[in-house]
Amino acid sequence: MGKPFYIGTREKMLQTRSPTVGFPSSKQGFSNQVNFLNGGASVRRSRASHKRYEMSWDSFSRDEARVILDLADQVYGVGDIFWHDPFVADRNCLPQWWGTPATGLDDGLPLNGGVRGTAVATPTNSLGFPVQSIAYTCAGAGRSVWIPIPVGHTAWVGAYGVNGTGGQVIATPTTGATTVGAATVLTLLSVTNPVRFNHSVAASGGFTGVLVSLGGTGTVTLSGLMVQVLLDGVTPKTGGFISGQGHSGCQFVAQPDYTPFSYAFDTVGVVAEFVETGGWSQ
């Protein structure tokens, strides 16, 4: 039996077996190359990107396969698909453009709704933070991103930058699609502080995820954000900045491929492709 794999919607997270070895995940965005008559070249490409994934299961039982097939049929909700990715969970579960907020200075989604911020040089540090930070003037709810928390795990949340005049990074525990717990306004950590997190949300509290959002009224300067989802009892390591490695919610590109292998051994194969759409649907 493979290790458990948690996948589902905000309405309902499900457990099945981990995909077969080989879990391609690529960043994709706009790219265009122009070749000049004098032999030179120029490339234009987006700074921001979305993720694309391909998952396959080679020896599923029919009942195990139904988890993926039912998700594609929206049996468990019509919203985005999320999963707990063990290759990302102990690094930074946030999408690239959340982990590095300054992406919003260019073509990335601005965290402050549709209003882009202002570039600010990140203070000198030895922890590898992005060289640019972004200053926002918030006027209410901005964008948000949801991270699932499987049973037996705790989400650790940290935001780095400069607390301003009322702009806020907020962490809100959630249960299911609509039930929320008490929101916590994060105190921003300094980019010279190797302690990565100052807030946690545990599944043992009855929560299935944590919603990270930008809000408040006033200014705030952001250098980086990190979320790790670790087994209960595991203390996050200190250290430098880790860029966002996760996604903001995905959709099935098409119905999964389903291949019966052996009726005698009750084995089938499933291949599913996902593309990140969550951030762009807000």
C-alpha positions as CSV (number, residue, x, y, z in Angstrom):
1,M,0.0,0.0,0.0
2,G,1.2,3.5,-0.8
3,K,1.4,6.4,1.6
4,P,-1.9,8.3,2.2
5,F,-2.6,11.2,-0.1
6,Y,-5.1,14.0,0.9
7,I,-7.0,15.6,-2.0
8,G,-10.3,17.3,-2.3
9,T,-12.3,20.5,-2.1
10,R,-12.8,23.0,0.7
11,E,-16.2,21.2,1.2
12,K,-14.6,17.8,1.6
13,M,-11.0,16.5,1.7
14,L,-10.5,12.8,1.0
15,Q,-7.8,10.3,1.6
16,T,-6.5,7.9,-1.1
17,R,-3.1,6.5,-2.1
18,S,-0.2,8.6,-3.2
19,P,0.3,9.0,-7.0
20,T,2.8,6.7,-8.7
21,V,6.5,7.8,-8.7
22,G,6.7,10.7,-11.0
23,F,4.5,13.7,-10.2
24,P,5.3,16.3,-12.9
25,S,4.6,19.9,-11.8
26,S,5.6,22.8,-14.0
27,K,5.3,26.5,-13.9
28,Q,3.7,28.0,-17.0
29,G,3.2,31.6,-18.2
30,F,3.5,33.9,-21.2
31,S,6.7,33.7,-23.2
32,N,7.7,35.1,-26.6
33,Q,11.1,35.3,-28.3
34,V,11.9,37.8,-31.1
35,N,14.9,37.3,-33.4
36,F,16.5,40.5,-34.8
37,L,17.8,40.9,-38.3
38,N,21.2,41.8,-36.9
39,G,21.4,38.3,-35.3
40,G,20.3,39.3,-31.8
41,A,17.3,38.3,-29.8
42,S,14.9,39.5,-27.2
43,V,12.7,37.5,-24.9
44,R,9.5,38.7,-23.1
45,R,8.0,36.5,-20.5
46,S,5.7,36.9,-17.6
47,R,7.3,37.1,-14.1
48,A,4.3,35.4,-12.6
49,S,3.1,31.9,-13.5
50,H,0.5,29.2,-12.8
51,K,1.2,25.6,-12.0
52,R,0.3,22.5,-14.1
53,Y,0.3,19.0,-12.6
54,E,0.0,15.4,-13.9
55,M,-0.9,12.7,-11.5
56,S,-1.1,9.0,-12.3
57,W,-2.0,5.9,-10.2
58,D,-1.0,2.5,-11.8
59,S,-2.5,0.0,-9.4
60,F,-5.7,1.5,-8.0
61,S,-8.6,-0.6,-6.9
62,R,-11.9,0.5,-8.4
63,D,-13.0,1.9,-5.1
64,E,-9.8,3.9,-4.7
65,A,-10.1,5.2,-8.3
66,R,-13.6,6.5,-7.6
67,V,-12.2,9.1,-5.2
68,I,-10.5,10.8,-8.2
69,L,-13.3,10.2,-10.6
70,D,-15.9,11.6,-8.2
71,L,-13.8,14.7,-7.6
72,A,-13.7,15.3,-11.4
73,D,-17.5,14.8,-11.5
74,Q,-17.8,17.5,-8.8
75,V,-19.5,15.1,-6.4
76,Y,-17.7,16.8,-3.5
77,G,-18.2,20.4,-4.6
78,V,-17.8,22.6,-7.6
79,G,-14.8,24.6,-6.2
80,D,-11.1,24.3,-6.8
81,I,-9.2,21.1,-6.0
82,F,-6.5,21.1,-3.3
83,W,-4.1,18.5,-2.0
84,H,-1.4,18.0,0.7
85,D,1.8,17.8,-1.3
86,P,4.6,16.2,0.8
87,F,7.2,17.6,-1.5
88,V,6.0,21.1,-0.7
89,A,4.5,20.9,2.8
90,D,7.8,21.3,4.7
91,R,9.0,24.1,2.4
92,N,6.4,26.7,1.5
93,C,2.8,25.7,0.5
94,L,1.9,29.1,-0.8
95,P,1.8,29.9,-4.6
96,Q,4.8,31.7,-6.1
97,W,3.1,35.0,-6.2
98,W,2.0,34.8,-2.6
99,G,5.4,33.7,-1.3
100,T,7.0,36.6,-3.2
101,P,4.5,39.5,-3.0
102,A,6.6,41.8,-5.1
103,T,5.6,39.7,-8.1
104,G,2.5,41.9,-8.0
105,L,4.6,44.9,-9.0
106,D,4.7,43.5,-12.6
107,D,2.3,41.0,-14.1
108,G,1.6,39.0,-11.0
109,L,-1.7,39.2,-9.2
110,P,-1.7,42.0,-6.7
111,L,-2.7,40.8,-3.2
112,N,-4.5,44.0,-2.6
113,G,-7.4,43.2,-4.9
114,G,-6.9,44.9,-8.3
115,V,-4.7,47.7,-7.0
116,R,-0.9,47.3,-7.5
117,G,1.5,48.4,-4.8
118,T,4.7,50.4,-4.8
119,A,8.2,48.9,-5.0
120,V,10.3,49.2,-1.8
121,A,13.9,47.9,-1.4
122,T,14.0,45.0,1.0
123,P,16.2,45.8,4.0
124,T,19.7,44.2,3.9
125,N,19.6,40.6,5.2
126,S,21.4,37.3,5.1
127,L,18.3,35.2,4.9
128,G,17.7,35.2,1.1
129,F,14.6,37.4,1.0
130,P,13.5,38.9,-2.4
131,V,15.4,42.1,-3.1
132,Q,12.1,43.9,-3.7
133,S,9.3,44.3,-1.3
134,I,5.9,45.8,-2.0
135,A,4.0,48.5,-0.2
136,Y,0.2,48.3,-0.3
137,T,-2.5,50.8,0.8
138,C,-5.3,48.5,1.8
139,A,-9.0,49.5,1.8
140,G,-10.7,46.4,3.0
141,A,-10.6,42.8,1.9
142,G,-7.9,41.8,-0.6
143,R,-7.1,38.5,-2.1
144,S,-6.9,35.2,-0.1
145,V,-5.4,31.8,-0.5
146,W,-6.5,28.5,1.2
147,I,-4.2,25.8,2.4
148,P,-5.6,22.4,3.5
149,I,-4.6,20.9,6.9
150,P,-4.9,17.1,7.0
151,V,-5.8,15.3,10.2
152,G,-2.7,15.0,12.4
153,H,-1.1,18.1,11.0
154,T,-0.5,21.7,11.9
155,A,-0.1,24.7,9.6
156,W,2.6,27.2,10.5
157,V,2.2,30.7,9.1
158,G,4.7,33.6,8.9
159,A,4.6,36.9,7.1
160,Y,7.7,39.2,6.7
161,G,7.8,42.9,6.2
162,V,7.0,46.2,8.0
163,N,3.8,46.8,9.9
164,G,2.2,50.0,8.6
165,T,-0.8,52.1,9.5
166,G,-3.5,49.4,9.3
167,G,-2.9,47.0,6.4
168,Q,-3.0,43.5,7.7
169,V,-2.0,39.9,6.8
170,I,-4.8,37.7,8.3
171,A,-4.8,34.0,9.1
172,T,-8.3,32.5,9.5
173,P,-8.9,28.8,10.4
174,T,-11.7,27.1,8.4
175,T,-13.8,24.1,8.7
176,G,-15.5,23.0,5.4
177,A,-16.4,25.5,2.8
178,T,-17.9,28.3,4.9
179,T,-17.3,27.8,8.6
180,V,-14.5,30.0,10.0
181,G,-12.8,30.3,13.3
182,A,-11.3,33.4,15.0
183,A,-9.1,35.4,12.6
184,T,-5.6,36.4,13.7
185,V,-3.9,39.5,12.4
186,L,-0.2,38.5,12.0
187,T,2.6,40.5,13.4
188,L,5.0,40.9,10.6
189,L,8.5,39.4,11.2
190,S,11.7,41.2,10.3
191,V,13.7,39.9,7.3
192,T,16.6,39.6,9.6
193,N,14.7,37.2,11.9
194,P,15.5,33.5,11.2
195,V,12.3,32.4,13.1
196,R,10.1,31.7,10.1
197,F,6.7,31.4,11.8
198,N,4.8,33.1,14.6
199,H,1.3,31.6,14.2
200,S,-0.1,28.0,13.9
201,V,-3.4,26.3,13.1
202,A,-3.9,22.7,14.0
203,A,-6.3,20.1,12.6
204,S,-6.8,18.9,16.1
205,G,-8.8,22.1,16.8
206,G,-11.4,20.9,14.4
207,F,-10.1,22.8,11.4
208,T,-9.6,21.5,7.8
209,G,-7.6,24.5,6.5
210,V,-6.3,28.0,6.9
211,L,-7.2,31.0,4.8
212,V,-4.4,33.6,4.4
213,S,-5.6,37.0,3.2
214,L,-4.7,40.7,2.9
215,G,-7.0,43.2,4.5
216,G,-7.4,46.0,6.9
217,T,-7.4,49.7,6.2
218,G,-4.0,51.5,5.8
219,T,-0.5,50.7,4.6
220,V,1.6,47.6,5.0
221,T,4.9,46.5,3.4
222,L,5.4,42.8,2.5
223,S,8.7,41.1,1.8
224,G,7.7,37.4,1.9
225,L,5.1,34.9,3.2
226,M,5.6,31.3,4.2
227,V,3.3,28.4,5.2
228,Q,4.4,25.0,6.2
229,V,2.1,22.1,7.1
230,L,3.8,19.6,9.3
231,L,2.9,16.6,11.4
232,D,1.8,17.4,14.9
233,G,4.7,17.6,17.2
234,V,7.2,18.6,14.5
235,T,8.7,22.1,15.2
236,P,9.5,24.1,12.1
237,K,13.2,24.7,11.4
238,T,14.6,28.2,11.6
239,G,16.5,29.6,8.6
240,G,16.1,31.8,5.5
241,F,13.3,32.6,3.1
242,I,11.8,29.8,1.0
243,S,9.9,30.8,-2.1
244,G,6.3,29.7,-2.7
245,Q,6.1,26.2,-4.1
246,G,2.4,25.4,-4.0
247,H,-0.8,26.6,-5.8
248,S,-3.9,28.6,-5.2
249,G,-6.4,25.9,-6.2
250,C,-6.7,23.8,-9.4
251,Q,-9.2,22.4,-11.8
252,F,-9.2,19.2,-13.8
253,V,-8.1,20.0,-17.4
254,A,-10.4,17.2,-18.6
255,Q,-12.0,14.0,-17.3
256,P,-9.3,11.6,-16.0
257,D,-8.1,8.7,-18.1
258,Y,-9.4,5.4,-16.7
259,T,-7.8,2.1,-17.7
260,P,-8.9,-1.3,-16.4
261,F,-5.9,-3.5,-15.8
262,S,-7.0,-6.7,-14.2
263,Y,-10.5,-7.7,-13.1
264,A,-9.0,-10.7,-11.2
265,F,-6.8,-8.4,-9.1
266,D,-9.2,-5.5,-9.2
267,T,-6.6,-3.0,-10.5
268,V,-7.1,0.0,-12.7
269,G,-5.1,3.0,-13.8
270,V,-6.0,6.6,-13.5
271,V,-4.3,9.7,-15.0
272,A,-5.4,13.2,-14.2
273,E,-4.2,16.6,-15.3
274,F,-4.7,19.8,-13.2
275,V,-4.1,23.4,-13.9
276,E,-4.0,26.2,-11.3
277,T,-6.9,28.6,-11.7
278,G,-7.8,29.6,-8.1
279,G,-6.0,32.9,-7.9
280,W,-7.3,34.1,-11.2
281,S,-11.0,33.3,-10.4
282,Q,-11.2,35.7,-7.4
